[in-house]
Amino acid sequence: AQIDAELSGRDFLLGARPTIADVSLYSYISAAPEGNVDLSDYPQVRAWLARIERLPGFVGFEKTAVGLAA
């Protein structure tokens, strides 16, 4: 909820451009559903994940069928 609030009104965690903060948190947050953490209540976080995934050169992690993804 805190990160969702921080993203309100901006595209990335620290402003209009991605930083190392975005890159470092992406891996944990994008895998949250595999740990049974539902992101559906966090629209800003889901939009932010999509923006990260559209960055040039983005390579996604392999998803596994566990947790909420099962």
C-alpha positions as CSV (number, residue, x, y, z in Angstrom):
1,A,0.0,0.0,0.0
2,Q,2.9,2.3,0.7
3,I,4.5,1.9,-2.7
4,D,1.1,2.2,-4.4
5,A,0.7,5.6,-2.6
6,E,4.2,6.7,-3.5
7,L,3.5,6.0,-7.2
8,S,0.4,8.1,-7.2
9,G,1.0,11.0,-9.6
10,R,4.4,9.7,-11.0
11,D,5.5,7.1,-13.4
12,F,8.4,5.7,-11.3
13,L,9.4,5.6,-7.7
14,L,11.5,8.7,-7.7
15,G,9.9,10.7,-10.5
16,A,9.4,10.6,-14.2
17,R,12.4,8.4,-15.1
18,P,13.3,4.9,-13.8
19,T,16.2,4.6,-11.4
20,I,18.0,1.7,-9.7
21,A,15.2,1.8,-7.0
22,D,12.7,0.8,-9.6
23,V,14.9,-2.0,-11.0
24,S,15.7,-3.4,-7.5
25,L,12.1,-3.4,-6.3
26,Y,10.7,-4.8,-9.6
27,S,12.1,-8.3,-9.0
28,Y,10.4,-8.7,-5.6
29,I,7.1,-7.0,-6.4
30,S,6.6,-8.7,-9.8
31,A,7.1,-12.1,-8.1
32,A,4.7,-11.3,-5.2
33,P,1.8,-13.4,-6.6
34,E,4.0,-16.4,-6.5
35,G,4.2,-15.9,-2.8
36,N,0.4,-15.5,-2.5
37,V,0.4,-11.7,-2.4
38,D,-2.4,-10.4,-4.4
39,L,-1.6,-7.1,-6.3
40,S,-5.2,-6.5,-7.5
41,D,-5.8,-3.9,-4.8
42,Y,-2.7,-1.9,-6.0
43,P,-3.5,-0.3,-9.4
44,Q,-0.5,2.1,-9.2
45,V,1.9,-0.8,-8.6
46,R,0.4,-2.9,-11.4
47,A,0.7,0.1,-13.8
48,W,4.3,0.7,-12.6
49,L,5.1,-3.0,-13.3
50,A,3.8,-2.6,-16.8
51,R,5.9,0.5,-17.4
52,I,9.0,-1.3,-16.2
53,E,8.2,-4.2,-18.6
54,R,7.9,-1.7,-21.5
55,L,11.4,-0.3,-21.0
56,P,13.9,-0.9,-23.8
57,G,15.9,-4.0,-23.2
58,F,13.6,-5.4,-20.5
59,V,14.0,-9.2,-20.0
60,G,11.3,-10.7,-17.8
61,F,11.7,-13.4,-15.2
62,E,10.4,-16.9,-15.8
63,K,7.0,-17.2,-14.1
64,T,6.3,-20.4,-12.1
65,A,2.9,-21.9,-11.5
66,V,2.9,-21.5,-7.7
67,G,1.0,-19.3,-5.3
68,L,-1.7,-17.2,-6.9
69,A,-0.3,-18.2,-10.3
70,A,-1.1,-21.9,-9.8
